Amino acid sequence: MKEQEIVELLKKESDEFRKLSEEHRSLDTVLAEIDSKRYLTPEEEVERKKIQKQKLMKKDRMAAIVRDFKKNHSLN
């Protein structure tokens, strides 16, 4: 099973994975809005960094779920 197939399966079967995926996509949208500005205030810079960290944490957790799925289903 390919990684993308596992991701799609987890989106359907895992509430946690689906929620993380939706939140990651939402943060992507917010980050794109911030990045579309020509200049950022210091507060916006701080917010941008915070959003990037949140996105990374969600992505890391999703990767861990995929790894666990592969391990539990012997799909290495």
VMD Tcl script that draws the C-alpha trace (Angstrom):
set ca {
  {0.00 0.00 0.00}
  {1.41 3.39 -1.00}
  {1.77 6.21 1.50}
  {-0.93 8.33 -0.20}
  {-3.33 5.36 -0.04}
  {-2.63 5.02 3.68}
  {-3.25 8.75 4.17}
  {-6.60 8.52 2.34}
  {-7.59 5.45 4.36}
  {-6.67 7.18 7.63}
  {-8.65 10.28 6.65}
  {-11.70 8.02 6.34}
  {-11.13 5.78 9.35}
  {-9.28 7.87 11.94}
  {-11.03 10.82 13.55}
  {-7.73 12.08 14.95}
  {-5.96 11.91 11.59}
  {-8.88 13.57 9.78}
  {-8.99 16.38 12.36}
  {-5.22 16.92 12.16}
  {-5.39 16.99 8.37}
  {-8.21 19.55 8.35}
  {-6.44 21.74 10.92}
  {-3.19 21.53 8.94}
  {-4.99 22.60 5.76}
  {-6.72 25.44 7.64}
  {-3.41 26.70 9.01}
  {-2.02 26.54 5.47}
  {-4.75 28.93 4.35}
  {-4.09 31.35 7.22}
  {-0.36 31.23 6.50}
  {-0.97 31.95 2.81}
  {-3.03 35.02 3.77}
  {-0.23 36.29 6.00}
  {2.39 35.58 3.34}
  {0.38 37.49 0.74}
  {1.04 40.75 2.60}
  {3.90 42.85 1.37}
  {5.10 43.75 4.86}
  {4.39 42.17 8.21}
  {4.15 43.91 11.55}
  {6.20 42.42 14.39}
  {2.97 40.92 15.77}
  {2.20 39.32 12.40}
  {5.74 37.89 12.26}
  {5.22 36.30 15.68}
  {1.83 34.94 14.61}
  {3.36 33.56 11.39}
  {6.03 31.69 13.35}
  {3.41 30.35 15.76}
  {1.29 29.06 12.89}
  {4.31 27.44 11.24}
  {5.10 25.61 14.48}
  {1.50 24.45 14.86}
  {1.49 23.19 11.27}
  {4.73 21.31 11.82}
  {3.44 19.70 15.02}
  {0.31 18.51 13.22}
  {2.33 17.21 10.27}
  {4.69 15.37 12.64}
  {1.75 13.76 14.45}
  {0.16 12.69 11.15}
  {3.49 11.15 10.07}
  {3.66 9.27 13.37}
  {0.15 7.90 12.81}
  {1.14 6.73 9.31}
  {4.28 5.08 10.72}
  {2.22 3.33 13.41}
  {-0.25 2.15 10.76}
  {2.58 0.73 8.65}
  {4.15 -0.97 11.66}
  {0.87 -2.47 12.81}
  {0.03 -3.68 9.31}
  {3.58 -4.76 8.36}
  {3.70 -2.38 5.40}
  {7.27 -1.13 5.63}
}
mol new
graphics top color blue
foreach p $ca { graphics top sphere $p radius 0.5 }
foreach p [lrange $ca 0 end-1] q [lrange $ca 1 end] { graphics top cylinder $p $q radius 0.2 }
display resetview
